[in-house]
Amino acid sequence: MNERQIIDHIAALAGRPDKRLIKGIGDDCAVVAKDGRLVWLLTMDTLIEGIHFDTAFHPPEKLGRKAVSVNVSDIGAMGGRPVFVLLSIGMPPSFEPSWFRAFAKGLAEGCRDYGCLLIGGDTVASPQGFNCSLTAIGEAEADRVVYRSGARPGDTVWVSGLLGCAAAGLELLRQGLGAASAAFAPLVEQHLNPTARVDLGQRLGESGLAHAMMDLSDGLATDLAHLCTQSGVGARIAARDLPGPAALAEAARLAGADPERWAIGGGEDYELLFTAAADARDRLLALGRACGLPLTPIGTIVAGEGVVLVKERPDGTGEEVGIAYQGYDHFRDRAGE
């Protein structure tokens, strides 16, 4: 079973819906009624040593902040505001206190920067290294929540920021190339200490311009496929329009990698992916400028299904390549079972 099949199986076993549950499994957050005007947004993410981070090069303070960022990113992706977090942390019995204190400092700074409060959790001994899970709780006005399911044929597909940076930074660190060029510093930082686009997500929710939205955690190919599946549509993406820093190509050359693969399947960029009406372009660009972020149109939502990447050949014709669900999957090696 691959990761998507596992999630689908768990969703099929979910209990009888509660009338307070507005949205369960299948979006960035579960949505639960709070009162007549507001809803709760609930999400959880886990970081596992050896899978999500390497203590050989990941400073604990930045890891603590990242633990908060990757969780509140889900809340921002639905147009919400983070309010509370719960922490579950597992550490080897012989853990180094100074490492933990630095991690906790980063965690506290992340909570402060995003305006949320740590209210509880659990601590356990872990025989297999360090791991932590955060549950984030946010809130939003019920009629301003942006789901994955609202994309419509004819919508433009947008992304915030730049793509492929975190994947490039991770590979540079793994190969000991992180300091090879000053231009690589933003790539490395994107892996070590990403910034959740909470302000942008809230503004998009308040504006009503975004029809569907989610954050980019598993990579554009997989995350856009999830959004399209939830919306019952397909998408065509232009390879030439994918935004990436100039340093990405040089990093790929040194690391022996493909910068396009980083951009569409690398994961962990934690930018926002959203769709909007074609005539919203100028308003969205202005909104991005107000947030200090570039917003880039990269394709179109179409009727049907699947995600297609359109590449330009030297003769000017287009080559169409199916890329749905080609991002990160924890269980890809087991996909044939």
HUGI-V442952 format. One line per field, one symbol per residue. ss: DSSP state (h for helix, s for strand, l for the rest). burial: + if it has 9 or more other ideal C-beta (glycine too) atoms within 8 Angstrom, else -. A space follows every 10 residues. Layout:
# HUGI-V442952
ss=???
burial=???
This chain:
# HUGI-V442952
ss=llhhhhhhhh hhhlllllll ssslllllls sssllllsss sssssssssl llsllllllh hhhhhhhhhh hhhhhhllll ssssssssss slllllhhhh hhhhhhhhhh hhhhllssss ssssslllll ssssssssss shhhlllhhh lllllsssss llllhhhhhh hhhhllllll lhhhhhhhhh hhlllllhhh hhhhhhhlls sssssllllh hhhhhhhhhh hllssssshh hlllllhhhh hhhhhlllhh hhhhhlllll lssssslhhh hhhhhhhhhh hlllssssss ssllllssss sslllllsss ssllllllll lhhhlll
burial=-++--++-++ +--------- +-+---++++ +++----+++ +++++-+-+- --+++--+-+ ++++++++++ ++++++++++ ++-+++++++ ++--+---++ -+++++++++ +--+-+-+-- -----+--++ ++++++++++ ++-+++++++ ++--++++++ ++++++++++ +++---++-- --++-+++++ ++++-+++-+ +++++-+-++ ++++++++++ ++++++++-+ +-+++++++- +++++-++-+ ++-++-+-+- ++++++++++ +++++++--+ +-+++-++-- +-+-++++++ ++---+++++ ++-------+ --++-++++- +---+--
